[in-house]
């Protein structure tokens, strides 16, 4: 388990991983009902929960921290990916969320994002798989946090990486993050 804590240097993301392991108890994955929001402290504004809706082939957000809503310039609770992202970006993010749930792996990314107000920032994301009310691995506890600003167009020179971990915190692979996010369709 120590590899994930060695590689995630942001204290907010580290706190979320710590709580995810604690909420697991003796289970392989924590259940959504085991989340105690008050235990997240300063991480809470950056946290979100989305659930896969297989009938609609999409993900819907059920909890969204205020920092994430601000990042996108709108409230995301109750909305699906395609409600606030371009079709291309929504499909790419859906693939990453699907990968998290299908593999059961923890995913940590660092990459550029263009905000709704056209600022370019470096964002860290954490995807933690969880079981939903039916006991299926269909829910993701996530964290999205701006950790730096980027000059110029997003993604050109910004560092990007993606690390994947087993549910025990052992790193499986590290590579380049392939998804550049936009808080809305780029206008340039």
C-alpha positions in Angstrom: 0.0 0.0 0.0 2.9 2.4 0.5 3.6 2.9 -3.2 0.4 4.9 -3.7 1.3 7.1 -0.7 4.9 7.6 -2.0 3.7 8.7 -5.4 0.7 10.9 -4.5 2.3 14.0 -3.0 -0.7 16.2 -2.8 -2.1 16.1 0.7 -5.7 16.4 -0.4 -5.5 13.4 -2.7 -3.4 11.5 0.0 -6.2 12.1 2.5 -8.8 10.7 0.2 -6.7 7.6 -0.5 -6.2 7.1 3.2 -10.0 7.3 3.9 -10.7 5.0 1.0 -8.6 2.3 2.5 -10.1 2.9 5.9 -13.7 2.6 4.5 -12.9 -0.7 2.9 -12.7 -2.4 6.3 -12.1 -6.1 5.4 -13.7 -5.8 2.0 -11.9 -5.5 -1.4 -13.6 -2.2 -2.1 -15.5 0.2 0.1 -19.2 0.6 -0.3 -20.6 4.0 -1.2 -22.7 3.9 2.0 -19.5 3.7 4.1 -18.4 7.2 3.1 -18.3 9.6 5.9 -18.0 13.1 4.3 -17.0 14.8 7.6 -13.9 12.6 7.6 -12.7 14.2 4.4 -12.1 17.6 6.1 -10.4 20.0 3.7 -10.6 17.4 0.8 -14.4 17.6 0.6 -14.6 20.6 -1.8 -12.5 18.6 -4.4 -14.4 15.3 -4.1 -17.1 13.9 -6.4 -19.0 10.7 -6.7 -20.4 9.4 -10.0 -22.2 6.2 -10.7 -22.4 4.2 -13.9 -25.8 4.0 -15.4 -25.6 1.0 -17.7 -29.1 1.5 -19.2 -28.1 4.9 -20.4 -24.4 4.0 -21.1 -23.3 7.0 -19.0 -22.1 8.3 -15.6 -24.1 10.6 -13.4 -22.7 12.7 -10.7 -24.4 12.3 -7.3 -22.1 14.4 -5.1 -19.9 17.2 -6.3 -17.7 19.5 -4.1 -17.8 23.2 -4.6 -14.2 23.5 -5.9 -15.2 21.0 -8.7 -18.3 23.0 -9.6 -16.2 26.1 -9.7 -13.7 24.4 -11.9 -16.4 23.7 -14.5 -18.3 27.0 -14.0 -21.5 25.2 -13.2 -23.2 22.8 -10.8 -22.6 19.1 -11.8 -24.8 17.2 -9.3 -27.4 15.1 -11.1 -25.8 15.6 -14.5 -24.1 13.1 -16.8 -20.8 13.7 -18.6 -22.4 14.7 -21.9 -24.4 17.4 -20.1 -21.3 19.5 -19.5 -18.4 18.2 -21.6 -18.0 18.1 -25.3 -18.9 14.8 -26.9 -15.3 13.9 -27.6 -14.1 14.8 -24.0 -17.1 13.0 -22.5 -16.4 9.8 -24.4 -12.7 9.9 -23.4 -13.5 10.4 -19.8 -16.1 7.7 -19.9 -13.5 5.3 -21.2 -11.2 6.2 -18.3 -14.1 5.7 -15.8 -15.0 2.4 -17.4 -11.4 1.3 -17.1 -11.4 2.1 -13.4 -14.5 0.1 -12.7 -13.8 -2.8 -15.1 -10.3 -3.3 -13.7 -11.0 -2.3 -10.2 -7.8 -0.3 -10.2 -7.1 3.1 -8.6 -6.1 5.7 -11.2 -4.2 8.9 -10.5 -3.6 11.4 -13.3 -1.8 14.8 -13.6 -2.6 16.8 -16.8 -3.6 20.1 -18.3 -7.1 21.4 -18.3 -8.6 24.5 -20.0 -11.1 26.1 -17.6 -14.5 27.6 -18.6 -12.8 31.0 -18.4 -10.0 29.9 -20.8 -7.3 29.7 -18.1 -4.9 26.8 -18.4 -4.2 24.8 -15.3 -2.6 21.6 -14.1 -5.1 19.3 -12.5 -4.6 16.1 -10.5 -7.4 13.5 -10.5 -7.9 10.5 -8.5 -10.4 7.7 -9.4 -11.3 5.2 -6.6 -13.6 2.3 -7.4 -16.5 1.6 -5.0 -19.5 -0.6 -4.8 -23.0 0.9 -5.1 -26.2 0.0 -3.4 -26.5 -3.3 -5.2 -23.0 -4.4 -4.2 -21.7 -4.0 -7.8 -18.5 -2.1 -8.6 -20.4 0.7 -10.3 -19.4 3.9 -8.4 -16.3 6.1 -8.4 -15.2 8.3 -5.6 -13.1 10.9 -7.3 -11.0 14.0 -6.5 -10.2 16.8 -9.0 -7.8 19.5 -7.8 -6.0 22.3 -9.5 -2.4 22.1 -8.4 -0.7 24.7 -10.7 -1.2 27.1 -13.6 0.1 26.5 -17.1 1.2 29.2 -19.5 0.2 29.1 -23.1 -2.2 26.6 -24.6 -3.2 23.8 -22.3 -1.3 20.6 -22.8 1.5 21.8 -25.1 4.3 21.9 -22.5 2.5 20.8 -19.3 3.6 17.7 -17.6 1.2 14.8 -17.8 1.3 11.4 -16.3 -1.0 8.6 -15.3 -0.4 5.9 -12.7 -2.5 2.8 -12.1 -2.6 1.0 -8.7 -4.1 -2.3 -7.6 -6.7 -2.0 -4.8 -3.9 -2.7 -2.3 -2.0 0.4 -3.4 0.7 -1.4 -5.4 1.7 0.5 -8.5 1.0 -1.4 -11.7 2.1 1.1 -14.4 3.0 4.7 -15.0 2.6 6.4 -18.3 1.5 9.6 -20.0 -2.0 10.8 -19.4 -3.8 10.7 -22.8 -6.8 12.9 -21.9 -6.7 16.6 -21.9 -9.8 18.0 -20.3 -11.8 21.0 -21.2 -14.4 22.6 -18.9 -16.3 23.5 -22.1 -15.6 23.2 -25.8 -12.5 25.2 -26.6 -13.3 28.3 -28.7 -9.8 28.7 -30.3 
